Amino acid sequence: MWGALIIEIILTFVFVIVVLGVTSTDKMATVSGIVIGLTLAFVHILGIPLTDTSVNPARSIAPAIFVGGEVLSQLWLFIVGR
C-alpha cells in the first residue's frame, strides 16, 4: 500500500511539473497541449500496471462508490496521492 502511495505521489509530481513548466511562458503555448497530453499518457502507461493509476480523484471516487468493498477502502490512496 505504501509503495502504491509513493508511486502515485511521484507520478502526480511529474505531471504537475510538466503542466507548470509548459504553461509558465507564452513561448510554449503552441506545444503545451501535446506536451501535457503525452505526459498524461506517459503517467498512465507507467502507473496502470503498478497501481491502476488515477490522475483525477473524481475518476476514482465514482467507480469506488459503485463497486464498494475493498475498492472503497483503498480510495484514500488515490485522493492523498493527488
OpenMM code with the backbone's topology and positions (N, CA, C; nanometers):
from openmm import Vec3, app, unit

residues = "MET TRP GLY ALA LEU ILE ILE GLU ILE ILE LEU THR PHE VAL PHE VAL ILE VAL VAL LEU GLY VAL THR SER THR ASP LYS MET ALA THR VAL SER GLY ILE VAL ILE GLY LEU THR LEU ALA PHE VAL HIS ILE LEU GLY ILE PRO LEU THR ASP THR SER VAL ASN PRO ALA ARG SER ILE ALA PRO ALA ILE PHE VAL GLY GLY GLU VAL LEU SER GLN LEU TRP LEU PHE ILE VAL GLY ARG".split()
positions = [
    Vec3(0.0823, -0.1187, 0.0000),
    Vec3(0.0000, 0.0000, 0.0000),
    Vec3(0.0873, 0.1258, 0.0000),
    Vec3(0.1951, 0.1245, 0.0791),
    Vec3(0.2817, 0.2428, 0.0846),
    Vec3(0.3552, 0.2632, -0.0462),
    Vec3(0.3932, 0.1521, -0.1108),
    Vec3(0.4578, 0.1622, -0.2410),
    Vec3(0.3662, 0.2265, -0.3438),
    Vec3(0.2390, 0.1903, -0.3411),
    Vec3(0.1417, 0.2483, -0.4330),
    Vec3(0.1246, 0.3973, -0.4065),
    Vec3(0.1239, 0.4366, -0.2796),
    Vec3(0.1124, 0.5781, -0.2458),
    Vec3(0.2327, 0.6558, -0.2977),
    Vec3(0.3513, 0.6017, -0.2824),
    Vec3(0.4727, 0.6685, -0.3311),
    Vec3(0.4691, 0.6822, -0.4825),
    Vec3(0.4265, 0.5768, -0.5515),
    Vec3(0.4167, 0.5826, -0.6977),
    Vec3(0.3177, 0.6897, -0.7403),
    Vec3(0.2021, 0.6964, -0.6748),
    Vec3(0.1016, 0.7973, -0.7090),
    Vec3(0.1559, 0.9385, -0.6861),
    Vec3(0.2275, 0.9588, -0.5781),
    Vec3(0.2832, 1.0915, -0.5489),
    Vec3(0.3878, 1.1291, -0.6525),
    Vec3(0.4746, 1.0371, -0.6891),
    Vec3(0.5792, 1.0658, -0.7875),
    Vec3(0.5185, 1.0964, -0.9241),
    Vec3(0.4218, 1.0154, -0.9680),
    Vec3(0.3603, 1.0397, -1.0980),
    Vec3(0.2833, 1.1713, -1.1004),
    Vec3(0.2181, 1.2043, -0.9912),
    Vec3(0.1492, 1.3332, -0.9827),
    Vec3(0.2489, 1.4476, -0.9887),
    Vec3(0.3616, 1.4331, -0.9189),
    Vec3(0.4656, 1.5354, -0.9197),
    Vec3(0.5160, 1.5591, -1.0617),
    Vec3(0.5429, 1.4512, -1.1338),
    Vec3(0.5912, 1.4635, -1.2713),
    Vec3(0.4883, 1.5364, -1.3576),
    Vec3(0.3626, 1.4976, -1.3467),
    Vec3(0.2581, 1.5590, -1.4274),
    Vec3(0.2425, 1.7077, -1.3953),
    Vec3(0.2408, 1.7424, -1.2686),
    Vec3(0.2230, 1.8829, -1.2292),
    Vec3(0.3429, 1.9677, -1.2724),
    Vec3(0.4638, 1.9145, -1.2579),
    Vec3(0.5829, 1.9897, -1.3002),
    Vec3(0.5784, 2.0163, -1.4503),
    Vec3(0.5375, 1.9187, -1.5288),
    Vec3(0.5283, 1.9388, -1.6735),
    Vec3(0.4220, 2.0434, -1.7066),
    Vec3(0.3057, 2.0334, -1.6442),
    Vec3(0.1995, 2.1313, -1.6708),
    Vec3(0.2460, 2.2721, -1.6334),
    Vec3(0.3065, 2.2860, -1.5173),
    Vec3(0.3559, 2.4186, -1.4767),
    Vec3(0.4665, 2.4676, -1.5678),
    Vec3(0.5520, 2.3769, -1.6126),
    Vec3(0.6633, 2.4150, -1.6995),
    Vec3(0.6186, 2.4639, -1.8356),
    Vec3(0.5234, 2.3971, -1.8966),
    Vec3(0.4828, 2.4374, -2.0317),
    Vec3(0.3818, 2.5508, -2.0325),
    Vec3(0.3179, 2.5767, -1.9218),
    Vec3(0.2214, 2.6871, -1.9180),
    Vec3(0.2788, 2.8132, -1.8540),
    Vec3(0.4035, 2.8108, -1.8145),
    Vec3(0.4604, 2.9267, -1.7454),
    Vec3(0.5027, 3.0379, -1.8412),
    Vec3(0.5253, 3.0060, -1.9668),
    Vec3(0.5645, 3.1089, -2.0634),
    Vec3(0.4757, 3.1001, -2.1868),
    Vec3(0.4649, 3.2123, -2.2568),
    Vec3(0.3846, 3.2155, -2.3791),
    Vec3(0.4548, 3.1450, -2.4951),
    Vec3(0.5870, 3.1276, -2.4860),
    Vec3(0.6614, 3.0624, -2.5942),
    Vec3(0.6177, 2.9174, -2.6149),
    Vec3(0.5705, 2.8519, -2.5092),
    Vec3(0.5333, 2.7117, -2.5157),
    Vec3(0.3858, 2.6909, -2.5493),
    Vec3(0.3124, 2.7974, -2.5735),
    Vec3(0.1674, 2.7885, -2.5938),
    Vec3(0.1312, 2.6995, -2.7120),
    Vec3(0.2124, 2.6988, -2.8155),
    Vec3(0.1777, 2.6209, -2.9342),
    Vec3(0.1926, 2.4705, -2.9124),
    Vec3(0.2784, 2.4306, -2.8216),
    Vec3(0.3011, 2.2874, -2.7990),
    Vec3(0.2536, 2.2401, -2.6633),
    Vec3(0.1989, 2.3278, -2.5834),
    Vec3(0.1624, 2.2889, -2.4466),
    Vec3(0.0587, 2.1770, -2.4435),
    Vec3(-0.0385, 2.1814, -2.5317),
    Vec3(-0.1416, 2.0783, -2.5329),
    Vec3(-0.0851, 1.9402, -2.5618),
    Vec3(0.0018, 1.9299, -2.6606),
    Vec3(0.0592, 1.7998, -2.6958),
    Vec3(0.1541, 1.7509, -2.5873),
    Vec3(0.2293, 1.8410, -2.5266),
    Vec3(0.3211, 1.8013, -2.4194),
    Vec3(0.2439, 1.7511, -2.2977),
    Vec3(0.1395, 1.8214, -2.2604),
    Vec3(0.0577, 1.7790, -2.1463),
    Vec3(-0.0112, 1.6464, -2.1771),
    Vec3(-0.0645, 1.6325, -2.2961),
    Vec3(-0.1310, 1.5084, -2.3340),
    Vec3(-0.0359, 1.3895, -2.3356),
    Vec3(0.0836, 1.4080, -2.3908),
    Vec3(0.1818, 1.2997, -2.3927),
    Vec3(0.2297, 1.2643, -2.2529),
    Vec3(0.2432, 1.3647, -2.1671),
    Vec3(0.2834, 1.3380, -2.0294),
    Vec3(0.1747, 1.2603, -1.9559),
    Vec3(0.0504, 1.2968, -1.9788),
    Vec3(-0.0606, 1.2235, -1.9172),
    Vec3(-0.0622, 1.0782, -1.9646),
    Vec3(-0.0379, 1.0572, -2.0929),
    Vec3(-0.0299, 0.9209, -2.1458),
    Vec3(0.0869, 0.8455, -2.0829),
    Vec3(0.2007, 0.9116, -2.0685),
    Vec3(0.3188, 0.8520, -2.0063),
    Vec3(0.2902, 0.8114, -1.8620),
    Vec3(0.2248, 0.8999, -1.7884),
    Vec3(0.1908, 0.8708, -1.6486),
    Vec3(0.0990, 0.7488, -1.6405),
    Vec3(0.0033, 0.7410, -1.7313),
    Vec3(-0.0874, 0.6259, -1.7301),
    Vec3(-0.0171, 0.4976, -1.7733),
    Vec3(0.0689, 0.5058, -1.8729),
    Vec3(0.1415, 0.3863, -1.9184),
    Vec3(0.2274, 0.3300, -1.8061),
    Vec3(0.2896, 0.4175, -1.7301),
    Vec3(0.3707, 0.3712, -1.6170),
    Vec3(0.2862, 0.3276, -1.4979),
    Vec3(0.1796, 0.3991, -1.4709),
    Vec3(0.1048, 0.3768, -1.3482),
    Vec3(0.0002, 0.2678, -1.3522),
    Vec3(-0.0614, 0.2448, -1.4655),
    Vec3(-0.1698, 0.1457, -1.4711),
    Vec3(-0.1226, 0.0063, -1.4326),
    Vec3(-0.0082, -0.0419, -1.4820),
    Vec3(0.0338, -0.1760, -1.4390),
    Vec3(0.0703, -0.1840, -1.2904),
    Vec3(0.1077, -0.0712, -1.2326),
    Vec3(0.1528, -0.0709, -1.0931),
    Vec3(0.0389, -0.0505, -0.9938),
    Vec3(-0.0455, 0.0504, -1.0184),
    Vec3(-0.1480, 0.0857, -0.9190),
    Vec3(-0.2863, 0.1093, -0.9786),
    Vec3(-0.3060, 0.0824, -1.1066),
    Vec3(-0.4297, 0.1232, -1.1749),
    Vec3(-0.4497, 0.2722, -1.1560),
    Vec3(-0.3507, 0.3475, -1.1892),
    Vec3(-0.3378, 0.4892, -1.1598),
    Vec3(-0.4640, 0.5708, -1.1871),
    Vec3(-0.4736, 0.6805, -1.1170),
    Vec3(-0.5847, 0.7726, -1.1347),
    Vec3(-0.5327, 0.9132, -1.1187),
    Vec3(-0.5221, 0.9841, -1.2273),
    Vec3(-0.4730, 1.1212, -1.2203),
    Vec3(-0.5817, 1.2154, -1.1706),
    Vec3(-0.7058, 1.1730, -1.1817),
    Vec3(-0.8192, 1.2544, -1.1416),
    Vec3(-0.8939, 1.1846, -1.0277),
    Vec3(-0.8950, 1.2414, -0.9066),
    Vec3(-0.9646, 1.1760, -0.7951),
    Vec3(-1.1126, 1.1504, -0.8220),
    Vec3(-1.1787, 1.2362, -0.8987),
    Vec3(-1.3196, 1.2137, -0.9297),
    Vec3(-1.3368, 1.0862, -1.0112),
    Vec3(-1.2397, 1.0550, -1.0928),
    Vec3(-1.2425, 0.9331, -1.1711),
    Vec3(-1.2293, 0.8106, -1.0820),
    Vec3(-1.1691, 0.8246, -0.9664),
    Vec3(-1.1566, 0.7136, -0.8716),
    Vec3(-1.2769, 0.7024, -0.7785),
    Vec3(-1.3339, 0.8149, -0.7421),
    Vec3(-1.4427, 0.8155, -0.6435),
    Vec3(-1.5683, 0.7476, -0.6982),
    Vec3(-1.6108, 0.7845, -0.8182),
    Vec3(-1.7355, 0.7298, -0.8731),
    Vec3(-1.7320, 0.5774, -0.8871),
    Vec3(-1.6302, 0.5186, -0.9507),
    Vec3(-1.6286, 0.3719, -0.9591),
    Vec3(-1.6192, 0.3041, -0.8226),
    Vec3(-1.5444, 0.3647, -0.7298),
    Vec3(-1.5300, 0.3046, -0.5971),
    Vec3(-1.6623, 0.3012, -0.5232),
    Vec3(-1.7426, 0.4040, -0.5391),
    Vec3(-1.8735, 0.4066, -0.4729),
    Vec3(-1.9633, 0.2957, -0.5286),
    Vec3(-1.9592, 0.2762, -0.6589),
    Vec3(-2.0450, 0.1736, -0.7203),
    Vec3(-1.9964, 0.0320, -0.6913),
    Vec3(-1.8645, 0.0115, -0.6858),
    Vec3(-1.8105, -0.1225, -0.6617),
    Vec3(-1.8135, -0.1552, -0.5136),
    Vec3(-1.7729, -0.0571, -0.4293),
    Vec3(-1.7727, -0.0769, -0.2844),
    Vec3(-1.6652, -0.1734, -0.2392),
    Vec3(-1.6786, -0.2252, -0.1198),
    Vec3(-1.5864, -0.3240, -0.0649),
    Vec3(-1.4433, -0.2765, -0.0542),
    Vec3(-1.3527, -0.3615, -0.0978),
    Vec3(-1.2093, -0.3323, -0.0855),
    Vec3(-1.1685, -0.2113, -0.1694),
    Vec3(-1.2321, -0.1943, -0.2825),
    Vec3(-1.2014, -0.0800, -0.3680),
    Vec3(-1.2298, 0.0502, -0.2939),
    Vec3(-1.3403, 0.0566, -0.2249),
    Vec3(-1.3765, 0.1763, -0.1498),
    Vec3(-1.2813, 0.1992, -0.0329),
    Vec3(-1.2322, 0.0922, 0.0266),
    Vec3(-1.1400, 0.1077, 0.1389),
    Vec3(-1.0021, 0.1559, 0.0947),
    Vec3(-0.9697, 0.1409, -0.0330),
    Vec3(-0.8398, 0.1868, -0.0833),
    Vec3(-0.8488, 0.3202, -0.1569),
    Vec3(-0.9646, 0.3806, -0.1569),
    Vec3(-0.9856, 0.5073, -0.2266),
    Vec3(-0.8976, 0.6193, -0.1721),
    Vec3(-0.8705, 0.6158, -0.0429),
    Vec3(-0.7895, 0.7218, 0.0189),
    Vec3(-0.6546, 0.7344, -0.0508),
    Vec3(-0.6004, 0.6255, -0.0999),
    Vec3(-0.4687, 0.6265, -0.1625),
    Vec3(-0.4670, 0.7200, -0.2831),
    Vec3(-0.5692, 0.7145, -0.3665),
    Vec3(-0.5730, 0.7979, -0.4858),
    Vec3(-0.6045, 0.9438, -0.4531),
    Vec3(-0.6779, 0.9672, -0.3455),
    Vec3(-0.7068, 1.1037, -0.3053),
    Vec3(-0.5836, 1.1684, -0.2418),
    Vec3(-0.5172, 1.0986, -0.1553),
    Vec3(-0.3952, 1.1512, -0.0907),
    Vec3(-0.2825, 1.1638, -0.1920),
    Vec3(-0.2736, 1.0689, -0.2844),
    Vec3(-0.1683, 1.0712, -0.3860),
    Vec3(-0.1830, 1.1839, -0.4846),
    Vec3(-0.2997, 1.2415, -0.4929),
    Vec3(-0.3239, 1.3520, -0.5847),
    Vec3(-0.3233, 1.4789, -0.5090),
] * unit.nanometer
topology = app.Topology()
chain = topology.addChain("A")
for resn in residues:
    res = topology.addResidue(resn, chain)
    for name in ("N", "CA", "C"):
        topology.addAtom(name, app.Element.getBySymbol(name[0]), res)
